[in-house]
Amino acid sequence: MHEMSIISHALASVEKQAEKHKLQKIIQITLEIGKMRAAVPALLIHAFDELSPGTIYEGAKLVIEEKDVDLECRICGRHIESEDSLLAGCPACGSHKIKLLTGNELKIKNIIGE
């Protein structure tokens, strides 16, 4: 379950930001995660619930925003919204020169605290 690792690293970053901004309590954390990361939102929330007791983010709300996959063919420029094209190639020209534009994100988008 790589979701535990994702949340563990995210919370370490949250703690650093909380210390930097002198936050005593975290109210909400918003994570932006691309679908190519293959992270299951329910498992991310479960991992958060397991790691949060006794911390400054205990009781905080974890918001997961999934980013869809957006690809672009480097040959014909067609935009493709299916990660299957990474292996199958561009449906328009058949090229395998595909650029991933979005869908691989893994970042803390927002932290609300006091």
C-alpha positions, 0 to 999 in steps of 0.5 A, a space after each residue: 500500500 504505497 498510499 501510506 508512504 505518500 501520506 507519510 511524506 506529505 505530512 512531513 512536509 505539512 509539519 515543516 510548513 506548520 512550523 515555518 508559519 507557526 501553526 498550532 493546529 491544521 484544519 484542512 490539507 488539500 492534496 493534488 494527485 494525478 491518476 497516473 500515481 495509481 493512488 486510491 483516495 479512500 486508502 489515502 484517507 485511511 492512511 491519514 486517519 492512521 497517522 494523525 492521532 496525537 499530531 497537529 493534524 489530528 481531526 483535520 480534513 484531508 481533501 484529495 483532488 485527482 488530476 486527470 491524465 492529459 497527453 499530447 502527441 509530439 508528432 501531430 499535437 493531438 491531445 489525448 485523455 487516456 493513459 492507454 495511449 502511453 503504450 498504444 501510441 497516438 490514436 491519430 497518427 500512431 506515433 509513440 512519442 507521447 508527452 505527459 502534460 498532467 496526471 502525474 502530480 503529487 503535491 500539497 495544494 493547500 494547508 489551512 491552519 491556525 
